[in-house]
Amino acid sequence: MLDYQLSPNELALSGQLKVQYLDTLKEALLKAAQQGGLACLNLSQVREVDTAGLQLLLAWLRQPRPQFIPRLTDVPEVVARALRLGGLQSHFAPFME
């Protein structure tokens, strides 16, 4: 399961960032984009991740936004490990604190 909390400056994801929950992830990211001005995406409570989840997240991060650049914060080891194993570190690096 994937849950999220949206506040004025942060989208916090928790649970499983996996293919089964891409609809929830997409919903959260669309709401965050509509809100505008989102400063960070907090991943501290993500417990599982797969390539599909990372791909959708990266596609969203790379969308041009003239008013701000989103940042990933509190990246847990499970996500960092998936980035290393998938060879995706350099793609996510511009968005990580």
N, CA, C and O atoms as a GROMACS GRO file, in nm:
protein
  388
    1MET      N    1   0.083  -0.117   0.000
    1MET     CA    2   0.000   0.000   0.000
    1MET      C    3   0.088   0.124   0.000
    1MET      O    4   0.197   0.123   0.057
    2LEU      N    5   0.041   0.228  -0.064
    2LEU     CA    6   0.111   0.356  -0.068
    2LEU      C    7   0.017   0.463  -0.017
    2LEU      O    8  -0.096   0.474  -0.064
    3ASP      N    9   0.062   0.541   0.079
    3ASP     CA   10  -0.014   0.654   0.132
    3ASP      C   11   0.066   0.780   0.110
    3ASP      O   12   0.187   0.777   0.084
    4TYR      N   13  -0.004   0.892   0.120
    4TYR     CA   14   0.065   1.020   0.108
    4TYR      C   15  -0.004   1.127   0.190
    4TYR      O   16  -0.123   1.121   0.218
    5GLN      N   17   0.075   1.225   0.227
    5GLN     CA   18   0.028   1.344   0.298
    5GLN      C   19   0.079   1.464   0.220
    5GLN      O   20   0.198   1.476   0.192
    6LEU      N   21  -0.012   1.553   0.185
    6LEU     CA   22   0.026   1.672   0.109
    6LEU      C   23   0.006   1.795   0.196
    6LEU      O   24  -0.103   1.820   0.246
    7SER      N   25   0.114   1.870   0.214
    7SER     CA   26   0.108   1.996   0.287
    7SER      C   27   0.155   2.105   0.191
    7SER      O   28   0.196   2.073   0.079
    8PRO      N   29   0.149   2.231   0.230
    8PRO     CA   30   0.186   2.338   0.136
    8PRO      C   31   0.326   2.326   0.076
    8PRO      O   32   0.347   2.364  -0.039
    9ASN      N   33   0.422   2.275   0.151
    9ASN     CA   34   0.560   2.270   0.101
    9ASN      C   35   0.615   2.130   0.083
    9ASN      O   36   0.731   2.114   0.045
   10GLU      N   37   0.533   2.027   0.110
   10GLU     CA   38   0.588   1.892   0.109
   10GLU      C   39   0.483   1.788   0.071
   10GLU      O   40   0.366   1.797   0.109
   11LEU      N   41   0.529   1.690  -0.005
   11LEU     CA   42   0.452   1.569  -0.029
   11LEU      C   43   0.529   1.457   0.038
   11LEU      O   44   0.644   1.428   0.002
   12ALA      N   45   0.467   1.393   0.137
   12ALA     CA   46   0.531   1.283   0.209
   12ALA      C   47   0.468   1.152   0.165
   12ALA      O   48   0.348   1.132   0.178
   13LEU      N   49   0.552   1.062   0.114
   13LEU     CA   50   0.505   0.930   0.071
   13LEU      C   51   0.540   0.829   0.178
   13LEU      O   52   0.644   0.838   0.243
   14SER      N   53   0.452   0.730   0.195
   14SER     CA   54   0.482   0.623   0.291
   14SER      C   55   0.428   0.491   0.239
   14SER      O   56   0.322   0.485   0.177
   15GLY      N   57   0.504   0.385   0.265
   15GLY     CA   58   0.462   0.252   0.225
   15GLY      C   59   0.543   0.199   0.108
   15GLY      O   60   0.666   0.207   0.106
   16GLN      N   61   0.472   0.145   0.010
   16GLN     CA   62   0.536   0.076  -0.102
   16GLN      C   63   0.525   0.158  -0.230
   16GLN      O   64   0.416   0.184  -0.281
   17LEU      N   65   0.639   0.197  -0.280
   17LEU     CA   66   0.648   0.271  -0.406
   17LEU      C   67   0.669   0.168  -0.517
   17LEU      O   68   0.779   0.153  -0.571
   18LYS      N   69   0.559   0.096  -0.549
   18LYS     CA   70   0.568  -0.019  -0.639
   18LYS      C   71   0.459  -0.012  -0.747
   18LYS      O   72   0.365   0.066  -0.738
   19VAL      N   73   0.476  -0.096  -0.848
   19VAL     CA   74   0.388  -0.096  -0.964
   19VAL      C   75   0.241  -0.110  -0.925
   19VAL      O   76   0.155  -0.049  -0.990
   20GLN      N   77   0.210  -0.187  -0.823
   20GLN     CA   78   0.071  -0.207  -0.782
   20GLN      C   79   0.005  -0.077  -0.736
   20GLN      O   80  -0.118  -0.066  -0.737
   21TYR      N   81   0.085   0.020  -0.696
   21TYR     CA   82   0.033   0.143  -0.637
   21TYR      C   83   0.065   0.267  -0.722
   21TYR      O   84   0.064   0.379  -0.671
   22LEU      N   85   0.093   0.246  -0.849
   22LEU     CA   86   0.125   0.360  -0.936
   22LEU      C   87   0.008   0.457  -0.948
   22LEU      O   88   0.029   0.577  -0.963
   23ASP      N   89  -0.115   0.407  -0.943
   23ASP     CA   90  -0.230   0.497  -0.949
   23ASP      C   91  -0.230   0.595  -0.832
   23ASP      O   92  -0.259   0.713  -0.848
   24THR      N   93  -0.199   0.544  -0.713
   24THR     CA   94  -0.193   0.631  -0.595
   24THR      C   95  -0.078   0.729  -0.607
   24THR      O   96  -0.092   0.846  -0.573
   25LEU      N   97   0.036   0.682  -0.655
   25LEU     CA   98   0.151   0.770  -0.673
   25LEU      C   99   0.119   0.880  -0.774
   25LEU      O  100   0.149   0.997  -0.752
   26LYS      N  101   0.058   0.841  -0.885
   26LYS     CA  102   0.022   0.939  -0.987
   26LYS      C  103  -0.075   1.042  -0.930
   26LYS      O  104  -0.060   1.162  -0.955
   27GLU      N  105  -0.175   0.997  -0.855
   27GLU     CA  106  -0.271   1.088  -0.791
   27GLU      C  107  -0.199   1.188  -0.700
   27GLU      O  108  -0.226   1.308  -0.706
   28ALA      N  109  -0.109   1.137  -0.617
   28ALA     CA  110  -0.035   1.224  -0.525
   28ALA      C  111   0.049   1.326  -0.599
   28ALA      O  112   0.051   1.444  -0.563
   29LEU      N  113   0.118   1.282  -0.703
   29LEU     CA  114   0.205   1.372  -0.779
   29LEU      C  115   0.124   1.476  -0.856
   29LEU      O  116   0.166   1.592  -0.866
   30LEU      N  117   0.009   1.437  -0.909
   30LEU     CA  118  -0.077   1.533  -0.980
   30LEU      C  119  -0.131   1.638  -0.883
   30LEU      O  120  -0.133   1.757  -0.916
   31LYS      N  121  -0.175   1.596  -0.766
   31LYS     CA  122  -0.223   1.693  -0.666
   31LYS      C  123  -0.112   1.788  -0.624
   31LYS      O  124  -0.135   1.908  -0.607
   32ALA      N  125   0.007   1.734  -0.607
   32ALA     CA  126   0.120   1.818  -0.569
   32ALA      C  127   0.152   1.919  -0.679
   32ALA      O  128   0.180   2.035  -0.650
   33ALA      N  129   0.148   1.876  -0.804
   33ALA     CA  130   0.176   1.965  -0.916
   33ALA      C  131   0.070   2.075  -0.926
   33ALA      O  132   0.103   2.190  -0.956
   34GLN      N  133  -0.056   2.040  -0.902
   34GLN     CA  134  -0.164   2.138  -0.908
   34GLN      C  135  -0.150   2.242  -0.797
   34GLN      O  136  -0.186   2.359  -0.814
   35GLN      N  137  -0.098   2.198  -0.685
   35GLN     CA  138  -0.080   2.288  -0.571
   35GLN      C  139   0.024   2.395  -0.602
   35GLN      O  140   0.012   2.510  -0.560
   36GLY      N  141   0.128   2.356  -0.677
   36GLY     CA  142   0.234   2.450  -0.713
   36GLY      C  143   0.321   2.486  -0.594
   36GLY      O  144   0.277   2.480  -0.480
   37GLY      N  145   0.444   2.523  -0.622
   37GLY     CA  146   0.535   2.567  -0.518
   37GLY      C  147   0.586   2.458  -0.427
   37GLY      O  148   0.649   2.488  -0.325
   38LEU      N  149   0.562   2.333  -0.460
   38LEU     CA  150   0.606   2.223  -0.375
   38LEU      C  151   0.758   2.224  -0.364
   38LEU      O  152   0.828   2.219  -0.465
   39ALA      N  153   0.809   2.231  -0.242
   39ALA     CA  154   0.952   2.239  -0.221
   39ALA      C  155   1.018   2.102  -0.211
   39ALA      O  156   1.130   2.085  -0.260
   40CYS      N  157   0.952   2.006  -0.149
   40CYS     CA  158   1.019   1.878  -0.131
   40CYS      C  159   0.923   1.760  -0.131
   40CYS      O  160   0.804   1.771  -0.101
   41LEU      N  161   0.982   1.648  -0.166
   41LEU     CA  162   0.913   1.520  -0.168
   41LEU      C  163   0.984   1.433  -0.064
   41LEU      O  164   1.098   1.390  -0.086
   42ASN      N  165   0.918   1.408   0.046
   42ASN     CA  166   0.976   1.335   0.158
   42ASN      C  167   0.952   1.185   0.140
   42ASN      O  168   0.837   1.141   0.131
   43LEU      N  169   1.059   1.109   0.133
   43LEU     CA  170   1.051   0.965   0.111
   43LEU      C  171   1.085   0.885   0.237
   43LEU      O  172   1.103   0.763   0.229
   44SER      N  173   1.095   0.949   0.350
   44SER     CA  174   1.145   0.882   0.471
   44SER      C  175   1.065   0.759   0.512
   44SER      O  176   1.120   0.669   0.575
   45GLN      N  177   0.938   0.753   0.477
   45GLN     CA  178   0.854   0.641   0.519
   45GLN      C  179   0.831   0.538   0.408
   45GLN      O  180   0.747   0.449   0.422
   46VAL      N  181   0.905   0.549   0.298
   46VAL     CA  182   0.896   0.449   0.191
   46VAL      C  183   0.970   0.325   0.238
   46VAL      O  184   1.088   0.332   0.275
   47ARG      N  185   0.901   0.211   0.235
   47ARG     CA  186   0.959   0.086   0.286
   47ARG      C  187   0.996  -0.013   0.176
   47ARG      O  188   1.082  -0.099   0.197
   48GLU      N  189   0.933  -0.001   0.059
   48GLU     CA  190   0.964  -0.087  -0.054
   48GLU      C  191   0.956  -0.002  -0.180
   48GLU      O  192   0.880   0.094  -0.187
   49VAL      N  193   1.035  -0.041  -0.279
   49VAL     CA  194   1.036   0.034  -0.405
   49VAL      C  195   1.071  -0.061  -0.518
   49VAL      O  196   1.144  -0.158  -0.499
   50ASP      N  197   1.017  -0.032  -0.637
   50ASP     CA  198   1.057  -0.109  -0.754
   50ASP      C  199   1.084  -0.013  -0.869
   50ASP      O  200   1.066   0.108  -0.856
   51THR      N  201   1.128  -0.066  -0.980
   51THR     CA  202   1.167   0.016  -1.094
   51THR      C  203   1.052   0.100  -1.148
   51THR      O  204   1.073   0.215  -1.186
   52ALA      N  205   0.933   0.044  -1.152
   52ALA     CA  206   0.817   0.118  -1.203
   52ALA      C  207   0.791   0.242  -1.119
   52ALA      O  208   0.765   0.350  -1.173
   53GLY      N  209   0.798   0.228  -0.987
   53GLY     CA  210   0.779   0.342  -0.899
   53GLY      C  211   0.886   0.449  -0.921
   53GLY      O  212   0.855   0.568  -0.924
   54LEU      N  213   1.010   0.405  -0.934
   54LEU     CA  214   1.119   0.500  -0.958
   54LEU      C  215   1.105   0.569  -1.093
   54LEU      O  216   1.134   0.688  -1.106
   55GLN      N  217   1.061   0.496  -1.194
   55GLN     CA  218   1.044   0.555  -1.327
   55GLN      C  219   0.938   0.665  -1.327
   55GLN      O  220   0.960   0.772  -1.384
   56LEU      N  221   0.824   0.639  -1.263
   56LEU     CA  222   0.719   0.741  -1.258
   56LEU      C  223   0.766   0.861  -1.178
   56LEU      O  224   0.741   0.976  -1.217
   57LEU      N  225   0.832   0.837  -1.068
   57LEU     CA  226   0.884   0.945  -0.986
   57LEU      C  227   0.984   1.030  -1.064
   57LEU      O  228   0.978   1.153  -1.058
   58LEU      N  229   1.074   0.966  -1.136
   58LEU     CA  230   1.173   1.040  -1.215
   58LEU      C  231   1.108   1.120  -1.327
   58LEU      O  232   1.147   1.234  -1.352
   59ALA      N  233   1.009   1.062  -1.394
   59ALA     CA  234   0.938   1.135  -1.500
   59ALA      C  235   0.874   1.262  -1.442
   59ALA      O  236   0.879   1.367  -1.505
   60TRP      N  237   0.816   1.251  -1.324
   60TRP     CA  238   0.754   1.367  -1.261
   60TRP      C  239   0.858   1.471  -1.221
   60TRP      O  240   0.838   1.591  -1.241
   61LEU      N  241   0.969   1.426  -1.166
   61LEU     CA  242   1.075   1.518  -1.125
   61LEU      C  243   1.132   1.596  -1.243
   61LEU      O  244   1.169   1.712  -1.230
   62ARG      N  245   1.138   1.531  -1.357
   62ARG     CA  246   1.200   1.594  -1.475
   62ARG      C  247   1.108   1.688  -1.552
   62ARG      O  248   1.153   1.755  -1.645
   63GLN      N  249   0.982   1.695  -1.515
   63GLN     CA  250   0.892   1.787  -1.584
   63GLN      C  251   0.937   1.930  -1.557
   63GLN      O  252   0.967   1.966  -1.444
   64PRO      N  253   0.942   2.012  -1.662
   64PRO     CA  254   0.986   2.151  -1.643
   64PRO      C  255   0.888   2.229  -1.554
   64PRO      O  256   0.767   2.227  -1.576
   65ARG      N  257   0.943   2.296  -1.455
   65ARG     CA  258   0.864   2.381  -1.366
   65ARG      C  259   0.943   2.510  -1.346
   65ARG      O  260   1.040   2.512  -1.270
   66PRO      N  261   0.904   2.616  -1.412
   66PRO     CA  262   0.983   2.739  -1.403
   66PRO      C  263   0.987   2.800  -1.263
   66PRO      O  264   1.083   2.870  -1.230
   67GLN      N  265   0.885   2.778  -1.181
   67GLN     CA  266   0.879   2.843  -1.052
   67GLN      C  267   0.957   2.772  -0.941
   67GLN      O  268   0.987   2.834  -0.839
   68PHE      N  269   0.990   2.644  -0.960
   68PHE     CA  270   1.064   2.573  -0.856
   68PHE      C  271   1.121   2.443  -0.910
   68PHE      O  272   1.080   2.392  -1.014
   69ILE      N  273   1.218   2.390  -0.835
   69ILE     CA  274   1.274   2.259  -0.865
   69ILE      C  275   1.245   2.170  -0.746
   69ILE      O  276   1.290   2.200  -0.635
   70PRO      N  277   1.170   2.063  -0.765
   70PRO     CA  278   1.139   1.976  -0.650
   70PRO      C  279   1.263   1.905  -0.599
   70PRO      O  280   1.356   1.877  -0.674
   71ARG      N  281   1.263   1.878  -0.470
   71ARG     CA  282   1.376   1.811  -0.404
   71ARG      C  283   1.327   1.686  -0.333
   71ARG      O  284   1.219   1.685  -0.274
   72LEU      N  285   1.407   1.582  -0.338
   72LEU     CA  286   1.381   1.461  -0.261
   72LEU      C  287   1.451   1.476  -0.127
   72LEU      O  288   1.569   1.511  -0.122
   73THR      N  289   1.379   1.450  -0.020
   73THR     CA  290   1.438   1.461   0.113
   73THR      C  291   1.420   1.331   0.189
   73THR      O  292   1.331   1.251   0.160
   74ASP      N  293   1.506   1.311   0.286
   74ASP     CA  294   1.498   1.195   0.376
   74ASP      C  295   1.485   1.064   0.298
   74ASP      O  296   1.396   0.983   0.325
   75VAL      N  297   1.575   1.044   0.204
   75VAL     CA  298   1.574   0.924   0.121
   75VAL      C  299   1.624   0.805   0.204
   75VAL      O  300   1.739   0.804   0.247
   76PRO      N  301   1.537   0.706   0.226
   76PRO     CA  302   1.579   0.592   0.307
   76PRO      C  303   1.674   0.499   0.231
   76PRO      O  304   1.685   0.507   0.108
   77GLU      N  305   1.741   0.415   0.304
   77GLU     CA  306   1.839   0.324   0.244
   77GLU      C  307   1.775   0.233   0.140
   77GLU      O  308   1.840   0.201   0.040
   78VAL      N  309   1.652   0.191   0.159
   78VAL     CA  310   1.587   0.102   0.061
   78VAL      C  311   1.576   0.171  -0.075
   78VAL      O  312   1.592   0.106  -0.178
   79VAL      N  313   1.549   0.300  -0.076
   79VAL     CA  314   1.541   0.374  -0.202
   79VAL      C  315   1.682   0.398  -0.258
   79VAL      O  316   1.705   0.379  -0.377
   80ALA      N  317   1.775   0.438  -0.174
   80ALA     CA  318   1.913   0.460  -0.218
   80ALA      C  319   1.972   0.333  -0.279
   80ALA      O  320   2.041   0.338  -0.381
   81ARG      N  321   1.943   0.219  -0.218
   81ARG     CA  322   1.993   0.091  -0.269
   81ARG      C  323   1.932   0.060  -0.405
   81ARG      O  324   2.002   0.015  -0.496
   82ALA      N  325   1.802   0.083  -0.421
   82ALA     CA  326   1.736   0.059  -0.549
   82ALA      C  327   1.795   0.149  -0.658
   82ALA      O  328   1.810   0.107  -0.773
   83LEU      N  329   1.828   0.272  -0.623
   83LEU     CA  330   1.889   0.363  -0.720
   83LEU      C  331   2.027   0.312  -0.762
   83LEU      O  332   2.062   0.316  -0.880
   84ARG      N  333   2.106   0.264  -0.664
   84ARG     CA  334   2.238   0.209  -0.696
   84ARG      C  335   2.226   0.086  -0.784
   84ARG      O  336   2.293   0.076  -0.887
   85LEU      N  337   2.141  -0.008  -0.745
   85LEU     CA  338   2.126  -0.133  -0.820
   85LEU      C  339   2.072  -0.110  -0.960
   85LEU      O  340   2.109  -0.180  -1.054
   86GLY      N  341   1.986  -0.012  -0.974
   86GLY     CA  342   1.926   0.017  -1.105
   86GLY      C  343   2.008   0.112  -1.189
   86GLY      O  344   1.971   0.143  -1.302
   87GLY      N  345   2.120   0.159  -1.136
   87GLY     CA  346   2.203   0.253  -1.210
   87GLY      C  347   2.136   0.388  -1.232
   87GLY      O  348   2.160   0.454  -1.332
   88LEU      N  349   2.051   0.427  -1.137
   88LEU     CA  350   1.972   0.549  -1.152
   88LEU      C  351   2.022   0.666  -1.066
   88LEU      O  352   1.960   0.772  -1.067
   89GLN      N  353   2.129   0.647  -0.995
   89GLN     CA  354   2.177   0.752  -0.904
   89GLN      C  355   2.200   0.885  -0.975
   89GLN      O  356   2.158   0.989  -0.926
   90SER      N  357   2.265   0.881  -1.089
   90SER     CA  358   2.296   1.006  -1.159
   90SER      C  359   2.171   1.076  -1.210
   90SER      O  360   2.170   1.198  -1.223
   91HIS      N  361   2.066   1.001  -1.238
   91HIS     CA  362   1.941   1.060  -1.286
   91HIS      C  363   1.866   1.131  -1.173
   91HIS      O  364   1.800   1.232  -1.196
   92PHE      N  365   1.876   1.078  -1.053
   92PHE     CA  366   1.807   1.136  -0.938
   92PHE      C  367   1.892   1.240  -0.866
   92PHE      O  368   1.838   1.323  -0.792
   93ALA      N  369   2.023   1.238  -0.886
   93ALA     CA  370   2.115   1.326  -0.813
   93ALA      C  371   2.077   1.474  -0.817
   93ALA      O  372   2.088   1.540  -0.714
   94PRO      N  373   2.033   1.529  -0.930
   94PRO     CA  374   1.999   1.672  -0.931
   94PRO      C  375   1.882   1.710  -0.839
   94PRO      O  376   1.862   1.828  -0.809
   95PHE      N  377   1.806   1.611  -0.796
   95PHE     CA  378   1.688   1.638  -0.716
   95PHE      C  379   1.704   1.599  -0.569
   95PHE      O  380   1.612   1.615  -0.489
   96MET      N  381   1.821   1.548  -0.533
   96MET     CA  382   1.842   1.499  -0.397
   96MET      C  383   1.916   1.602  -0.313
   96MET      O  384   2.003   1.676  -0.361
   97GLU      N  385   1.879   1.605  -0.187
   97GLU     CA  386   1.948   1.695  -0.093
   97GLU      C  387   2.059   1.623  -0.023
   97GLU      O  388   2.128   1.681   0.060
   0.00000   0.00000   0.00000
